[in-house]
Amino acid sequence: KELEKFLSEKRYPFFSSKQIFKWIYQKRKEDFSKMSDISKPMRAFLADNFYFSKLKLLEELTSCDGTKKFLFVLEDSSSIETVVIPEGQRNTLCVSTQVGCKFSCGFCLSGRAGFKRNLKVSEIINQYLEAEKLISPREITNIVFMGIGEPLDNFDNVIKSIEVLTSSFGIHFVKRRVSISTAGITAKIKELKSRNIGIKLSLSLHSADSDKRSKMMPINKKYPLAEVIEALKEFSHKGKFPVTLEYVLIKDFNSQREDALKLAKLAKSIDCKLNIILYNQSQYFSWEAPSSKEIDIFKKILKAKNVLFTFRKARGNDILAACGQLKSDFAVEESRENV
Ligand code: SAH
């Protein structure tokens, strides 16, 4: 619609916008001069007014479990990470939405270096286009907005990028295979619901006890858990738009019996999927994953309470695939070199 408006204002046929989209996102032509069904003067006009932005691949790491992590440099020299996680026939793309993060969750590296800026729509979509080339001939089957940053804090650009990714003139990616993960910004969850986009939503829960959650996730002080859960219930609207609760198991924080009991109670109060994930350790925090014995007890309590859940071992441990880990490692290496 934006392109249609722009073209009409410049007195070019508005319907060319669909042709242009198809050239870019379906035929993947990054050259206006090759867009043969568009008039020559218009091709020249496009080349004068637009360019094809690129991400520069700085580092690529492959885990022994197949997870691939890419460190990309943006035009302003900021860097972001994009991860592809293979699982059977699935290849899940995990995209970043911001350079850095404002939310400072106590165990997450993304917030450690602070926030720099929101990603542009092109920078979000380019992660898809570049990763697709890099993993070819495999194809991306799922997209999760779960990389660096808080997607709902860059709301407009994230929504616009999803519109391009899922548009039938664009990449035509299946909406129900797209999901956003949030630390819990109630106001934006409500806005997402009102937009009725048809994507899935995950909440990074990590504790079912609001006071405890506030200690690890400062956002909980602004948007307390009870409010977030209410917004999720409205979003889910009896399973039409499924919601997932993500619970990263961290020793000496949320892995005890009472934590499991509270989690069971909360998970049963809302129509949701529950994902338990093991904490991915890093040298920058003293947090650890619980022992296998503690994990077993935790799982047993959930089962005894008839709570359905999936348990995921951390993926890409050996390549620092958790949030912000590659970027932080790289920054340390860089600063060492500078010294
Ligand atoms: N801001 C959004 C999306 C980015 S974080 C959100 O909070 O959901 C993506 C997920 O990775 C979150 O669930 C986050 O809690 C989790 N995460 C961050 N660091 C981790 C680590 N070291 N090990 C396991 N999961 C981690």
Residues whose N, C-alpha, C, O or C-beta is under 5 A from the ligand:
A	BS01	SAH	F107 C108 L109 F145 M146 G147 G149 E150 P151 S181 T182 A183 S204 E246 V248 L278 Y279 N280 A322 C323
